[in-house]
Amino acid sequence: MQNEEEPEGSKLTVKEQLLETLGKLYEEGGESIENLYDEVVTGVDTFTDFAEEKAREVYGEGKKGLLNVKEEASSQVSGVEGDLFGSGYNIDIEATPEQEQANYNKYTADHLLDREGFRDHVYPDNLDKPTGGIGHLLTAEERKKYPMGSEIPEELIRSWYTKDTKKSKAAALSQLEELGELKDPRNLQAALESVNFQMGVNWRTKFPTAWEHMKSGNWDGAEQEIRFTKEGSGTQSDWNLQTPTRVRDFVQALRHQDN
């Protein structure tokens, strides 16, 4: 005997059956579902707050480490150049005094550009201080005119560079006079110009013992004071942690005086 046919329209599609079932489930357990939803949302919000807090901690603790990695990677890449500046400045004994001076000026200019880099906008340096052009640390007045991220006119960058290098060179020559006779004055002059440019002409106040060692000709002691918090501590100085390539340059110049 054949089954009686169901009235037309009485059949539910699979989709309709599913929706009907879900509706019944919701009616029976709607309150529980809503509570579960609220718990999930609260959990997500709590986790989000936790994640943000941890992210800030990781950023704060890791920033210095990332800067170190960047410096180390940079020094490895620059090794392809032989690090052109790693062995220091080599005097051409056949050059005239004028040619030698021109050679030296080119070396220090190229060295500075390599170490400082060039940017046509204001950016934070390793200490988060507003900097622009070729390693120019902006003054309070300049910061007002050129906030972080602002583009800097090329003429102004040239002006800053000329002023900054002139100041660092004058300070280096004055410091050389204090040190007296040296085995390799040119390389030490280049190192002093670089440190005066990077850290300011009063950099010796940060390394008073190193400077005293330099004046007495204790180059190994000076190196230890530059590389570490103090001689024999084994703890790297802030300078070495922040810009190890610059410390390496300076130490190389010190070693030139002992070899």
Secondary structure, 3 states (H helix, E strand, C coil): CCCCCCCCCCCCCHHHHHHHHHHHHHHHHHHHHHHHHHHHHHHHHHHHHHHHHHHHHHHHHHHHHHHHHHHHHHHHHHHHHCCCCCCCCCCCCCCCHHHHHHHHHHHHHHHHHHHHCCEEEEEECCCCCEEEECCEECCHHHHHHCCCCCECCHHHHHHHHHHHHHHHHHHHHHHHHHHCCCCCHHHHHHHHHHHHHHHCCCHHHCCHHHHHHHHHCCHHHHHHHHHECCCCCCCECHHHHHCHHHHHHHHHHHHHCCC
